[in-house]
C-alpha cells in the first residue's frame, strides 16, 4: 500500500469515529438536561443505532455493492449526516429532535461497513495492514472525548446547566461535512456485485447462516450474545449522565479510558485465547460486565472515585473478551461458505435486536428510579444490569460445551 493511501485511510478512520464519539457518549446527558427527556425517550434516541444497524445491510447489499462506488456513497451519507446533525443541535424539544437522530443513524450506521470496504479494497495483506488503519478510529473517538472535556469543557456542571452540550452536535456536523468532502478524494472502490445479479433478503441479512443454530453450542453463544446486549445498553445510555449527575469532573474525557483499555486488551486477547480457550475468555468478559456495574453502584464522586474509574477501565475486557472473541468464534464455526453471512447475522442479532431491547429496558429502569428534580437512584439502576450479566454468565458457563476450542494460530 502506498504511504499516501495509508494516510488517507487513517484520516478516514479517525474522522469516522471522531464523529461517533463526538456526540454519542454525551447524548444521554444532553437529552436529560437540554430537552428534559425521560428515560424511555432517551432509550428511544439510543435505539436509533439499532434501527440503523437493521437498515444498513439493505443500503450496503442493494446499493453500495451493486451500483455506486463505496467512497462516493460514504461521502453522500456523511454530507447528509452533517445537515441532520446541525438540525439536532437546534432542537429544543424531544419530539423535534427524534426524527433528526433517527435519520442520522440510518445514514451513519452503513458508513461503518463502507469505511471497512474502502480500506480493505486497498490492502494486499489485510491481516497485517488493517489494524494499523483501524487503530486511528479508536484514536479519533478518544480525541473527541478529550476535546469535549479538557479543551471545550462542554460537559462541566456549569456548561451543562448553560446548555452548551448542544455544541457537540455542531462539532460533529463540521467533522461530518469534512469527511463527506474528503471521501470523494479517497481511492476508488467500485461495486463488488453485478447490477443484474440477484440478491435476496436472506443474502443481505446473513440468514443463510441460521443453519449454524442447529449446533447446540453455537445456539447457546448466539442467545447469550443477544442477551448480553441488555446490560451493554445500560452503559452506552447511562454512563455519561450518571458520571455528570454525581459530580465527576470531565466525565466524557474520563470515559476515554475505556477506549484506551480496549486497545490494550485487544493486544492481550490472543494470549487469553491460547492459555484459556474461548469459553473461559468469554466468561471473563461476562464477569467484567457484572463487576463493572457493581463498581458503578458502590462508587461515588468523593473517596470512591477510583471504583468508577476502574469500572470504566474494564471496558476493554467487557467489549473485547465478549464481542471480539465472539466474532472470532463465529468465524471458526461458520466455514468458508458462510463466514460473511454468519458475521452479518451476529451483527443483526446484537447491534440490531439485542441493543434495541436493551435500550428500551434501560429507559424503563431509569425512569423507575428517577427522583423529583430529575435526579436518580443510581445504585438501584446499576444493580439490575449487574445481576442480569451475572445470570447470563452462569447460564452460559453451565450450558456451553465447546471446551476444547483454543486458538493456537493467533
N, C-alpha and C positions, 0 to 999 in steps of 0.2 A: 504494500500500500504506500502511495506517495505521502510524504510528510504533510504537504498542503491538504490532502484529503483527510488525513488523520486529524489535523487541526480543525477542519470544517466539521467533521463528525463529532469531535469533542465539544465544540461550541454548540452544536445542535443539541447534544445530550444535556449540557449544562443548562441551556435555556429551557429545555423541555421540563426538567424537574425543578428548576428555579421557579417556573410558573406555577407548578402544582404546590410546591412548598410555600410559595409566597402568599397563599390565601387559605388553603385547605386546613392548615393547622389551627389558625385563629378563627375559623368560621363560626364555631360554637360560641366563642366569646363575643364575636360581633353580633350574632343573631340575638343573644340574650340581652346584651346591653344597648345596642343601637336600634333593634327592631322589636324588642320586648317579646321575642318568640318563646313559645312554650317548649318543653322537652320533645313533645310529639312533632311540633313544627320543625325543630332542629333536626330530628330524625328524618323527617321528610326531605329536608335540604341535603343531608348527607347521603340519603338513599339515592339521590340522582346519580351518584357514582355507579351504583348497581344498575340503574336503568341504562346508563351509558355503556357499561360492560356488556349488557344484554344486546344492545343495538349495534355495538362495534363490529361484531362478526359480519353483519349484513353490509356495512359500509366497506369493510375490507374485502369480503368474499364476492360481493356483487358489483363493486365499483373499482376499488383500487387494484384488485388482482386481474381485472378484465379490460378496463377502458382507459385509465389515465395513469401517468407516471406517479409513483408514490410521493416524490418530493413536491409535486405540484398540488396534490390533494392535501399534503401536510401544510403547505403554505396557505391554501384557501381556508382550511379549517382553523388555523391559528389567527388569520385575519378576522374571520367571523367571531372567533373567541374574544378577540380584543374589543370588538364592538359590544358584545354581550357583557364582558367583564366591566366595561365602563358603565353600562346601564345598571349593573349590580351595585356599583359604588354610589349611584344616585338614588337608589330605592330607599324609601322611608317606612314602608310597611311590608310585612312578610308576604301578603298576597300579591304585591307588585314585584317582590324580589324573586319569588319561586319560579315563575316562567323563565326568567333570565338564567337562573342557575341550572334549571333543567335543560334548557337549550345549550348552555355552555358545556355541560358534561356530556351531552350527546355528541357535541363536536370534539371535545377534548379526548375522551377515552379511546377513540380509534387512533389518535396520534401516537399512543404508546406502542401500538403494533407497527405503525408506519415508520417511526424513527428506527426501530429494530430492522425493518425491511430495508431501509435506505443504508443502514450501517452494514448489514450482512452482505448486501449486494456488492460492496466494495472490497470485501475481505477475501484473501486467498487461504487464510488459516484462521477461521473464526474462533476456534478453541483457544488459540493463543492471543489473538488480537482484540476480541470483543471486550474482555474485562478492562483493558486499558482505555477503551472508549466509554464503556458504561459507568465506570467509576466517576466520570465527570458529572453524570446525572446526580449521584449522591452528593457530590461537592456542591452542585447547584442548589439542591434542597437545603443543605447546611448553610450556605451563604445567605439564602433568603431568610432563614430563621434568625441568623446573627444580625442581619441588617435591620430586621423589624425590631429586635430587642436593643441592640447596642449602638446602632447608627441613627435610627429614626426614633426609637423609644415609643413606638406606637402602642405597645402592649403594657406600658406602665399604667399604674392605677389612675393617674391624673389624665393621661391621654385617652384611656378607655372611657372615663367619665365625660371627656370632651368630644367623644365620638370620632376620634382620629383613626380608629381601626379601619374605617372605610378607605383610607389611603392605601391599604394593602391591595385593594382591587384596582386602584389606579396604577400602582406599581406593576401589578401583574398584567394589566391591559397594555402598558407600554412594552413590557417584555414579550407579550404575545404578538404584538404588532411587529416587533423586531424579528422574532423568529419566523413569522409569516413571510416577511420580505426576504429574510436570509434564506429561507427554504428554496426559493426559486434559483438560488445560486449553487445549491447542493448538486453532487454528481447525479446524473440521470439514472432513475430506477424504473425501467419500463414495466408494464403489466406482466404478470407471471403466467396468466392463462389466456387462451384464445377467446375472442369475443363470442364466438358461436359455440363454445364448449359448455355443455350443460352442467349446471351447479345446483344441487338440491339443498333443501334446508338441513338435511342430515349431514351433508358435507360441511356446511357453514358452521354449524354448532358442534361438530365433532361427535354426532350421535352414533356414528359407526363404532365408536369406542364403548358403547353401552354393553357390548358383549363381554367386556372385561369384568363387569359386575357379577358375572357368573362365578368368578373366583372369589371365594368367601373372604379371604384376607384383603383383597382389593376393595370389596364392598365395605368392609369394616373401616378401612382407611378413607374411602370416599365419604361415607356418612360422617365420620369424625371430622373430616375437612370442612364439611358444611357446618357442623355444629360449633366448631371452634371459632367460626367467624362471628358468632354471637358475642362472646367476650371481647373479640378483636374490635368490634364496632364500638364498644364502650370506650376504648382507648382513643380511637380517632375522634369520637364525638364529644367526649367529656374531659379529656386530659387537660387541654389548654384552659377551658373555662374553670375547671377545678383549681388549677395552679394559680390562675389570676384571682379567683374569688377568695382563696385563703391567704393571699398576700405574698406569694412568691415573686421576688423581683425578676424581671426579664424572663418570663416563663417560656416564650417562644424560643429564645436563644438557648435556654437550658434544655429544651426538648430536642435540640440538635444532637445532644449527647446520644440519643437513640440511634441516629444515623451513623455517627462515628462508631458506635458499638456494632452496628450492622456490618460495617466494613470489616471490623476486627474478627467477628465471629464467622463471617463468610470465609475468611482465611483459615479459621480453625475447624470448619465443618468437615473437610476431608480427614482430619485427624480423628474426630469423633466417629466418623463412618468406619474407618479402618479398625479402630480399637473396640467399638461397642456395637457396630452394625446399625441398621435402620431403626429397628423397634426401640431400642434404648435411646437413640438420638432424638427421635420424635417425642418420646415420653419426657425427656429433658425439656423439650420445647413447650409441651403442655404444662409441665410443672412450673416453668418460668412464668406462664400467664397467671397461674394461681398465686404464686409468690408475689408477683408484681402488684396485683390488686390488693393483697393483704398489706403490703408496704404502703400503698396509697391510703388504705383505710385507717392505718395506725399512725402514719406520719403527719406532720404539721409544719407550719412555716417558722416555728421557733427552734427549739432544741432538737427536733426530729426531722429537720430538712434533709439530712443525709439519707433517710429512708426513702424520701421521694426521689432524690437523685438516683439512688440505686434502682428504684423501680423503673425509672426512665432508661437507665443504662442496660436493663435486662432486655431491651427491645431487640438487640442482636440475637439473643437466644430465642426469644419469642417468635421472631419472624423467620430467621434463617433456619433454625433447627426444625421448624414445622413446615413452613411453606416451601422453602428452597429444597430441603431434603425430600419433601413430598413430590416436588416436580421431578427430582432425580429418580425416586422410586417409581413414579408413573412412567417415566421413560424406559426404565428397565423392565417393566411389566408389559408394556404395550406391544413391543415387537416393531420391526421396521414398517409394517403396513399401516399401523395405527398410531404412530408416535405423535404426529401433529393433531390428529383427532382427539387423542387422549388428553393432551395438554389443553386443547380448546374446551373439552368437556369439564375438566377440573376448574379452569378459569371461570366458566359459566356458572358452575355449581357454587364456587366460593365467593368471588367478587360480584357475581350476579345474585343468585338466590340466597346464599348464606348471609352475605352482608346486608341484603335488603331486609331480611327478617331480623338480623341483629340490630340495625339502626332503629327499626320500629320498636323492638323490645327495650332498647336503651332509652328511647324517648319516653316510653311509658313508665319505666322505673324511675327515671329522673324526675318526671312530673309528680310521681307518687311521694317522693321525698323532698319536694320543694316547700320552703317555709315562706312566711309572709315577708314581703320585701325583696323576693327574688333569690334569697339565699337557699342553700341546700344542706341536707343531712348526708354529707359525702361518705361517711363511714358505711352507712346502710347501702348506699348506691354501689360502692366498690365491692362490698362483700358478696353481692349477687354474682357478678362475673367470676369472682374468685372461686366461689363454690361450684359454679357451673363448669369452669375449666377443670377443677379437681375431679368432678364426676366423670367428665369425658375421658380424662387421663386414666382413671381407674378402669372404666369400661373397656377402653382401648387396650390397656395393658393385660386385661383378663382375656379378651376375645381374640386379639391379633396373634397369629401363629407363624408368621414368616420369620422365625427366629434366626435363620442361617444367612440372611441377606447381609453380606459385608462387602463393601465396595473397595476391592484391593487395587483397582487401577487408577484411583483418584490421586 
